[in-house]
Amino acid sequence: MSWKNDQVTKEETDRIIDLAKVCLEVPGDYVELGCYRGDTSLLLAEVLKDSNKKLWIYDSFEGLPEKGLMDESVLGIDFKGGELFVTKREVKERFLRAGLPVPVIKKGWFSELTDSDLPGEIAFAFLDGDFYESIKDSLKLVAPKMVEGGIIIVHDYTNQALPGVKKAVDEFRATNQIKMILM
C-alpha cells in the first residue's frame, strides 16, 4: 500500500510502520486513538493482515473538540473545533475498498471511553489526539493495558502549533514510568 497522509509525514509514517512491525512479536492488539480518515489505520491494517492481531480505532467522528487553555498557540489558529471532520462510514468504506479487514471502530470522545472499550492487552498504540485533554485521556486509557515490549507513539509532541500534546505527555511522564516514542 502506498503512503498517502496529509497529517503524518512520510518519515513519521515509515517509523510508525517499522515500530508496528516490531510489535508483531509482542502479545496484544493494536490501537489508534485519533484516526481521522484512517490513513495511518490502513497502513497498520496492512502490517497486521497476516497476523491474528486486531486493530481498534477510535475517533469522535465529529471533528476536533474545542481547544482548552493548554492548547492555545498563535501557530495553531487553524486547529478549530469541528475541523478534520469525517464520518465513521467513510473510514469503514476505505478499508473495504482497500480489501483490508475492517477494524473495530469506536465512535466517541476519548473522555467518554472506558476500560472496556479497549482490548485487554495492547502491543502497539498510536495516539494522535492533537489537544491536551485528548492526549491526557488517551494515555490514561492505554497505559495500563500496554504489555511488556509494547510501544506507545504520541504524535504532535514536537508540533508547536499543538502545545497541549507536549504538556499532557510531560505531565503524564512526571508520574508514570512508561516508555513512549514522541513525534
C-alpha positions, 0 to 999 in steps of 0.5 A, spaced: 500 500 500 502 506 498 503 512 503 498 517 502 497 522 509 496 529 509 497 529 517 503 524 518 509 525 514 512 520 510 518 519 515 513 519 521 509 514 517 515 509 515 517 509 523 510 508 525 510 502 520 517 499 522 515 500 530 508 496 528 512 491 525 516 490 531 510 489 535 508 483 531 512 479 536 509 482 542 502 479 545 496 484 544 492 488 539 493 494 536 490 501 537 489 508 534 486 513 538 485 519 533 484 516 526 481 521 522 480 518 515 484 512 517 490 513 513 495 511 518 489 505 520 490 502 513 497 502 513 497 498 520 491 494 517 496 492 512 502 490 517 497 486 521 493 482 515 497 476 516 497 476 523 491 474 528 492 481 531 486 486 531 486 493 530 481 498 534 480 505 532 477 510 535 475 517 533 469 522 535 467 522 528 465 529 529 471 533 528 476 536 533 473 538 540 474 545 542 481 547 544 482 548 552 487 553 555 493 548 554 492 548 547 492 555 545 498 557 540 498 563 535 501 557 530 495 553 531 489 558 529 487 553 524 486 547 529 478 549 530 473 545 533 469 541 528 475 541 523 478 534 520 471 532 520 469 525 517 464 520 518 465 513 521 462 510 514 467 513 510 473 510 514 469 503 514 468 504 506 476 505 505 478 499 508 473 495 504 475 498 498 482 497 500 480 489 501 483 490 508 479 487 514 475 492 517 477 494 524 473 495 530 471 502 530 469 506 536 465 512 535 466 517 541 470 522 545 476 519 548 473 522 555 467 518 554 471 511 553 472 506 558 476 500 560 472 496 556 472 499 550 479 497 549 482 490 548 485 487 554 492 487 552 495 492 547 502 491 543 502 497 539 498 504 540 498 510 536 495 516 539 494 522 535 489 526 539 492 533 537 489 537 544 491 536 551 485 533 554 485 528 548 492 526 549 491 526 557 485 521 556 488 517 551 494 515 555 490 514 561 486 509 557 492 505 554 497 505 559 495 500 563 493 495 558 500 496 554 504 489 555 511 488 556 515 490 549 509 494 547 510 501 544 506 507 545 507 513 539 504 520 541 504 524 535 504 532 535 509 532 541 514 536 537 508 540 533 508 547 536 502 549 533 499 543 538 502 545 545 497 541 549 500 534 546 507 536 549 504 538 556 499 532 557 505 527 555 510 531 560 505 531 565 503 524 564 511 522 564 512 526 571 508 520 574 508 514 570 514 510 568 512 508 561 516 508 555 513 512 549 516 514 542 514 522 541 513 525 534 
